Amino acid sequence: MTDIRWDHLLLDVGLATLTDNGQPYGAIEQGAIGWKDGRIVFAGPREELPGEPGTLSHRVESLPGHWVTPGLVDCHTHLVFGGDRAQEFELRLEGASYEEIARKGGGIVSSVRATRAADEDELLAQSLPRARALLADGVTTLEIKSGYGLEPDAERRMLRVARRIGQELGIDVRTSFLGMHALPPEYANRRDDYVALVCDTMLPALAEEGLVDAVDAFCEGIGFTLAETERLFAKATALGLPVKLHAEQLSDLGGSGLVARYKGLSADHLEWTNEDDVRAMADAGTVAVLLPGAYYALRDTRPPPIDAFRRHGVAMAVATDLNPGTSPLLSLRLAMSMACTLFRLTPEEALRGATQHAARALGLDDRGTLAVGQRADVAVWDVRHLPELCYWIGGGLLRQSWVHGERLP
């Protein structure tokens, strides 16, 4: 006989459903949430449960005084890398700019050297603690980019490690191929040859191996031009892969407009984006991914055009941008707090940005809200009021989380 009872039921909790139920946060004060086979089967007021809790579910927990949200989604990280760049942190404090450090062989290229020198097991050992730190603060879905290998074997190792992190930790890891992150030293005078290598050799091979979920690039004066980026996007589109872009972090090259023309998943950073390109992103449904960790670490003074995003209805995601040089940030909840303080997001916008809109920035529509049919990616927080998730600067607020209905350790 088929067992129709649910796998798990949480009672006496507040629910931040992030659905359109007419309440801020989609909140339900006296709520209950249940799931079976990794999918939510009930999320609503406790009084509307279709029976007695003990007859509905194998396991029932009462957690009064806690709030439940969708599991957090970190939609922009560079989590897999070798070494660190703590010394560059000191140099920036002494007055060196990001561009000055990069042009002197530091920056991304220094991480390339350390990453190329590490084998797959070494990269995994260095990267797992960073992933575990994100999970300890509520992350249940994680995006990881390549881009510190910049040659076929090293890029492949990075993407394989990203897949292994998901298997090791029991979470969903989405990968982005970022071969056009920086020009490797051996191609210093052969830009066209490197772009050809990325577009015509690396991307097709890695996609064929099932290692690529999306394609990214760094479109910037110290990165790649608009024309070079478009060549990559055309190849990705031909392979059936969605695109996203590091755009307008340091200058306005029109990258956000380009990614919108390709109906891209997201444009990320965006401090220098102009209103025409914001409008194009709105029309294309491209998500604006805000990265306050990099803004903070680089002591930037020009925030992204938040009011323009609101005015045109562009969905705003929030992510850590976890990387060794410009955002060594190990907490998405802290990124949410930074987005409120530095960019003036509301706490509700920040939470939606780290769940609902972050999932959309990864092309995922099965998570990010607490609704029947959604994946049971759930986080329980030891807070009395939802704004506390952004109000507290650090600290362990997570009580427990589940991924696809399975409790994380």
C-alpha positions as CSV (number, residue, x, y, z in Angstrom):
1,M,0.0,0.0,0.0
2,T,1.4,3.4,-0.9
3,D,2.3,5.6,2.1
4,I,0.7,9.0,1.5
5,R,2.0,10.6,4.7
6,W,4.4,13.5,4.3
7,D,8.0,13.2,5.1
8,H,8.3,16.3,7.4
9,L,6.0,18.9,8.9
10,L,7.1,22.1,10.7
11,L,4.5,23.7,13.0
12,D,4.0,26.9,14.9
13,V,6.5,28.9,12.7
14,G,6.3,32.1,10.7
15,L,6.5,31.6,7.0
16,A,8.2,34.1,4.6
17,T,6.6,32.5,1.5
18,L,7.6,35.3,-0.8
19,T,4.4,34.6,-2.7
20,D,1.9,37.3,-3.6
21,N,-0.5,36.8,-0.8
22,G,-1.0,40.6,0.0
23,Q,1.4,40.6,2.9
24,P,5.0,41.9,3.1
25,Y,7.4,39.0,2.5
26,G,4.3,36.9,1.7
27,A,4.3,36.3,5.5
28,I,2.1,33.9,7.4
29,E,2.4,34.5,11.1
30,Q,1.1,31.2,12.5
31,G,2.2,28.8,9.8
32,A,3.0,25.3,8.9
33,I,5.0,23.8,6.1
34,G,5.2,20.2,5.0
35,W,7.0,18.3,2.3
36,K,7.2,14.8,0.7
37,D,9.6,13.4,-1.8
38,G,11.6,16.6,-1.9
39,R,8.6,18.8,-2.8
40,I,6.5,21.2,-0.7
41,V,3.0,19.8,-0.2
42,F,1.7,22.4,2.2
43,A,2.7,26.0,3.1
44,G,0.0,28.0,4.8
45,P,-1.7,28.8,8.1
46,R,-1.6,26.0,10.6
47,E,-5.4,26.2,11.0
48,E,-5.7,25.2,7.4
49,L,-3.9,21.9,7.7
50,P,-6.0,19.1,6.2
51,G,-5.9,16.9,9.3
52,E,-4.1,16.2,12.6
53,P,-0.4,16.7,12.3
54,G,0.4,13.2,13.5
55,T,-1.7,11.6,10.9
56,L,-0.3,13.8,8.1
57,S,3.4,13.4,8.5
58,H,6.0,10.8,9.6
59,R,7.9,13.6,11.4
60,V,6.4,16.6,13.1
61,E,8.4,19.4,14.7
62,S,7.0,22.4,16.6
63,L,9.3,25.4,16.3
64,P,7.6,28.4,17.9
65,G,9.4,31.7,17.7
66,H,11.2,30.9,14.5
67,W,10.8,32.0,10.9
68,V,11.1,29.8,7.8
69,T,12.3,31.1,4.5
70,P,13.2,29.5,1.2
71,G,16.8,28.3,1.3
72,L,19.2,31.0,0.2
73,V,20.6,31.0,-3.4
74,D,24.0,32.4,-3.9
75,C,23.9,33.0,-7.7
76,H,27.4,34.5,-8.2
77,T,30.5,33.0,-6.7
78,H,34.1,32.2,-7.7
79,L,34.4,29.7,-4.9
80,V,36.9,27.3,-6.5
81,F,40.4,28.7,-6.6
82,G,43.9,28.1,-5.4
83,G,45.7,30.2,-2.7
84,D,44.5,33.6,-1.6
85,R,45.2,37.3,-2.2
86,A,45.4,38.6,1.3
87,Q,48.6,40.6,0.3
88,E,46.6,42.5,-2.3
89,F,44.2,43.5,0.5
90,E,47.1,45.2,2.2
91,L,48.2,46.9,-1.1
92,R,44.8,48.3,-1.6
93,L,44.8,49.7,1.9
94,E,48.1,51.4,1.0
95,G,46.5,53.1,-1.9
96,A,46.9,50.8,-4.9
97,S,43.9,50.5,-7.1
98,Y,42.4,47.2,-8.4
99,E,43.5,48.1,-12.0
100,E,47.0,49.0,-10.8
101,I,47.4,45.6,-9.1
102,A,46.0,43.7,-12.1
103,R,48.3,45.4,-14.5
104,K,51.3,44.5,-12.4
105,G,50.6,40.8,-12.5
106,G,48.4,40.6,-9.5
107,G,44.6,40.3,-9.4
108,I,43.0,37.5,-11.4
109,V,46.3,36.4,-12.9
110,S,47.9,35.7,-9.5
111,S,44.9,33.4,-8.7
112,V,45.4,31.8,-12.1
113,R,49.0,30.8,-11.2
114,A,47.9,29.3,-7.9
115,T,44.9,27.5,-9.4
116,R,46.9,26.0,-12.2
117,A,49.5,24.7,-9.7
118,A,46.8,22.7,-7.8
119,D,45.5,19.4,-8.8
120,E,41.8,18.5,-8.5
121,D,41.9,17.0,-5.1
122,E,43.9,20.0,-3.8
123,L,41.3,22.4,-5.3
124,L,38.5,20.5,-3.7
125,A,40.2,20.5,-0.3
126,Q,40.7,24.3,-0.4
127,S,37.2,25.0,-1.7
128,L,35.1,22.8,0.5
129,P,35.5,24.9,3.7
130,R,34.3,28.0,1.8
131,A,31.3,26.2,0.5
132,R,30.5,24.9,4.0
133,A,30.7,28.4,5.4
134,L,28.0,29.5,2.9
135,L,25.8,26.6,3.8
136,A,26.2,27.4,7.5
137,D,24.5,30.7,6.9
138,G,21.5,29.4,5.0
139,V,22.6,28.7,1.4
140,T,21.0,25.7,-0.3
141,T,21.8,26.4,-4.0
142,L,25.2,27.6,-5.2
143,E,26.6,28.9,-8.4
144,I,30.3,28.4,-9.0
145,K,32.3,29.9,-11.9
146,S,35.5,28.8,-13.6
147,G,37.9,31.5,-14.8
148,Y,41.1,30.9,-12.8
149,G,42.4,28.3,-15.1
150,L,42.3,30.1,-18.4
151,E,43.6,27.0,-20.3
152,P,41.6,23.8,-21.1
153,D,42.8,21.4,-18.4
154,A,42.7,23.9,-15.5
155,E,39.3,25.2,-16.5
156,R,38.1,21.6,-16.6
157,R,39.5,20.9,-13.2
158,M,37.7,23.9,-11.7
159,L,34.4,22.8,-13.2
160,R,34.8,19.2,-12.1
161,V,35.6,20.4,-8.6
162,A,32.4,22.5,-8.6
163,R,30.4,19.4,-9.5
164,R,32.2,17.4,-6.8
165,I,31.3,20.1,-4.2
166,G,27.6,19.6,-4.9
167,Q,28.0,15.8,-4.6
168,E,30.0,16.1,-1.4
169,L,27.7,18.5,0.4
170,G,24.4,17.3,-1.0
171,I,23.4,20.6,-2.6
172,D,22.6,21.8,-6.1
173,V,25.7,23.5,-7.7
174,R,25.2,25.3,-11.0
175,T,28.3,26.0,-13.0
176,S,29.3,28.9,-15.2
177,F,32.1,28.8,-17.7
178,L,34.1,32.0,-17.3
179,G,37.0,31.3,-19.7
180,M,37.0,35.0,-20.7
181,H,37.8,36.2,-17.2
182,A,41.2,37.6,-17.9
183,L,43.9,37.3,-20.6
184,P,46.4,34.7,-19.5
185,P,50.1,35.8,-19.6
186,E,51.1,33.4,-22.4
187,Y,48.5,35.2,-24.7
188,A,49.5,38.7,-23.8
189,N,50.2,39.6,-27.4
190,R,47.7,37.2,-29.0
191,R,44.2,38.3,-27.8
192,D,42.4,37.0,-30.9
193,D,44.0,33.6,-30.5
194,Y,42.9,33.3,-26.9
195,V,39.3,34.4,-27.7
196,A,39.3,31.7,-30.4
197,L,40.6,29.1,-28.0
198,V,37.8,29.9,-25.5
199,C,35.0,30.1,-28.1
200,D,36.0,27.3,-30.5
201,T,37.8,24.8,-28.3
202,M,37.2,25.2,-24.6
203,L,33.5,26.0,-24.5
204,P,32.4,23.3,-26.9
205,A,34.5,20.6,-25.2
206,L,33.5,21.5,-21.7
207,A,29.8,21.7,-22.7
208,E,30.0,18.3,-24.4
209,E,31.3,16.9,-21.1
210,G,28.3,18.2,-19.2
211,L,30.3,20.6,-17.1
212,V,28.7,23.9,-18.2
213,D,25.3,25.2,-17.1
214,A,25.8,28.8,-18.3
215,V,28.4,31.0,-20.0
216,D,29.9,34.2,-18.4
217,A,32.5,36.8,-19.3
218,F,34.2,39.8,-17.8
219,C,33.4,42.7,-20.2
220,E,35.6,45.5,-19.0
221,G,38.6,47.7,-19.9
222,I,40.9,45.3,-18.1
223,G,38.9,42.3,-19.3
224,F,37.3,41.7,-22.7
225,T,35.7,44.0,-25.3
226,L,32.0,44.1,-26.2
227,A,32.8,42.5,-29.6
228,E,34.8,39.7,-28.0
229,T,32.0,39.1,-25.6
230,E,29.4,39.0,-28.3
231,R,31.5,36.4,-30.1
232,L,31.4,34.2,-27.0
233,F,27.6,34.8,-26.6
234,A,27.0,33.8,-30.2
235,K,28.8,30.5,-29.6
236,A,27.1,29.8,-26.4
237,T,23.7,30.5,-28.0
238,A,24.5,28.1,-30.8
239,L,25.3,25.4,-28.2
240,G,22.0,26.0,-26.4
241,L,23.6,27.5,-23.3
242,P,22.3,30.6,-21.5
243,V,24.5,33.6,-20.9
244,K,25.3,36.1,-18.1
245,L,27.9,38.8,-17.8
246,H,30.1,40.7,-15.4
247,A,29.0,44.1,-16.7
248,E,29.7,47.8,-15.9
249,Q,31.7,47.2,-12.7
250,L,34.3,49.8,-13.5
251,S,33.0,51.6,-16.7
252,D,30.1,51.6,-19.0
253,L,30.9,49.5,-22.1
254,G,27.3,48.5,-22.8
255,G,27.6,45.0,-21.5
256,S,24.3,45.0,-19.8
257,G,22.6,46.0,-23.0
258,L,24.4,43.2,-24.8
259,V,23.4,40.5,-22.4
260,A,19.8,41.8,-22.6
261,R,19.9,41.5,-26.5
262,Y,20.8,37.8,-25.9
263,K,18.0,37.4,-23.4
264,G,20.7,36.6,-20.8
265,L,19.9,35.3,-17.3
266,S,21.7,38.1,-15.5
267,A,24.0,41.1,-15.7
268,D,26.2,41.4,-12.6
269,H,27.8,44.3,-10.7
270,L,26.3,47.2,-12.8
271,E,27.6,50.2,-10.9
272,W,28.0,52.1,-14.2
273,T,25.0,50.9,-16.1
274,N,23.0,53.5,-18.0
275,E,19.2,53.9,-18.0
276,D,18.7,52.7,-21.6
277,D,20.4,49.4,-20.8
278,V,18.3,49.1,-17.6
279,R,15.3,49.5,-19.7
280,A,16.6,46.8,-22.1
281,M,17.2,44.4,-19.2
282,A,13.6,45.0,-18.0
283,D,12.3,44.1,-21.5
284,A,14.5,41.0,-21.7
285,G,13.7,39.8,-18.2
286,T,17.4,39.9,-17.3
287,V,18.1,39.9,-13.6
288,A,20.4,42.6,-12.1
289,V,22.8,40.8,-9.7
290,L,24.0,43.1,-7.0
291,L,27.4,42.3,-5.5
292,P,27.9,44.6,-2.4
293,G,30.9,42.6,-1.2
294,A,33.0,43.8,-4.1
295,Y,31.7,47.3,-3.7
296,Y,32.7,47.2,0.0
297,A,36.1,45.6,-0.5
298,L,37.1,48.0,-3.3
299,R,35.8,50.9,-1.3
300,D,33.7,51.9,-4.3
301,T,31.6,55.1,-4.1
302,R,29.2,54.7,-7.1
303,P,26.4,52.3,-6.3
304,P,24.3,50.5,-8.9
305,P,21.3,52.5,-10.1
306,I,18.8,50.9,-7.7
307,D,16.1,53.5,-8.3
308,A,16.3,52.8,-12.1
309,F,15.9,49.1,-11.5
310,R,12.9,49.7,-9.3
311,R,11.4,52.2,-11.8
312,H,11.7,49.8,-14.7
313,G,10.8,46.6,-12.8
314,V,14.2,44.9,-13.1
315,A,14.4,42.0,-10.6
316,M,17.4,42.5,-8.3
317,A,19.3,39.5,-6.9
318,V,21.9,39.7,-4.2
319,A,25.0,37.4,-4.2
320,T,28.4,37.2,-2.4
321,D,30.7,37.3,-5.4
322,L,32.9,35.1,-3.2
323,N,36.4,35.3,-4.7
324,P,40.0,35.6,-3.5
325,G,40.7,39.2,-4.6
326,T,37.8,41.6,-4.4
327,S,35.1,39.9,-2.3
328,P,36.4,37.3,0.1
329,L,32.9,37.1,1.6
330,L,31.7,33.9,3.2
331,S,28.1,34.8,4.1
332,L,25.2,35.5,1.8
333,R,23.2,36.8,4.7
334,L,26.0,39.4,5.3
335,A,25.8,40.3,1.6
336,M,22.1,40.9,2.2
337,S,22.9,43.2,5.1
338,M,25.5,45.1,3.0
339,A,22.9,45.5,0.2
340,C,20.6,47.2,2.6
341,T,23.2,49.5,4.1
342,L,25.3,50.3,1.1
343,F,22.7,50.1,-1.7
344,R,19.6,51.0,0.3
345,L,17.6,47.9,-0.5
346,T,14.8,47.1,1.9
347,P,15.2,43.9,4.0
348,E,12.4,42.4,2.0
349,E,14.1,43.2,-1.3
350,A,17.3,41.7,0.0
351,L,15.6,38.5,1.1
352,R,13.8,38.2,-2.3
353,G,17.2,39.0,-3.9
354,A,18.9,36.1,-2.2
355,T,16.1,33.6,-2.9
356,Q,13.4,34.2,-5.5
357,H,15.4,36.5,-7.8
358,A,18.7,34.7,-7.3
359,A,17.0,31.5,-8.4
360,R,15.7,33.3,-11.5
361,A,19.3,34.5,-12.2
362,L,20.3,30.9,-12.5
363,G,17.3,30.0,-14.7
364,L,15.6,28.0,-11.9
365,D,11.9,28.3,-11.4
366,D,11.5,25.4,-8.9
367,R,12.8,27.2,-5.8
368,G,13.0,30.6,-4.1
369,T,9.5,30.6,-2.7
370,L,7.6,28.5,-0.2
371,A,4.7,27.2,-2.3
372,V,3.2,23.8,-3.1
373,G,5.2,22.1,-5.8
374,Q,8.4,24.0,-5.1
375,R,11.5,22.1,-4.1
376,A,11.7,21.7,-0.3
377,D,14.8,23.9,0.0
378,V,14.0,25.4,3.4
379,A,15.8,27.4,6.1
380,V,14.7,27.9,9.7
381,W,16.0,31.0,11.4
382,D,16.3,31.9,15.1
383,V,14.7,35.3,14.7
384,R,11.5,36.9,15.9
385,H,11.2,39.4,13.1
386,L,12.2,38.9,9.4
387,P,14.2,42.2,9.1
388,E,16.6,40.7,11.6
389,L,18.1,38.6,8.8
390,C,19.6,41.8,7.5
391,Y,19.7,43.8,10.8
392,W,22.3,41.5,12.5
393,I,25.8,42.0,11.1
394,G,27.1,38.4,11.2
395,G,26.4,35.9,13.9
396,G,24.8,32.4,13.6
397,L,21.0,32.8,13.0
398,L,20.4,29.6,11.1
399,R,18.8,26.8,13.1
400,Q,18.5,24.2,10.4
401,S,18.1,23.9,6.6
402,W,16.9,21.2,4.2
403,V,17.8,20.7,0.6
404,H,15.2,18.8,-1.6
405,G,13.7,17.7,1.7
406,E,16.9,16.3,3.1
407,R,18.3,17.8,6.3
408,L,21.8,19.3,5.9
409,P,24.3,18.4,8.7
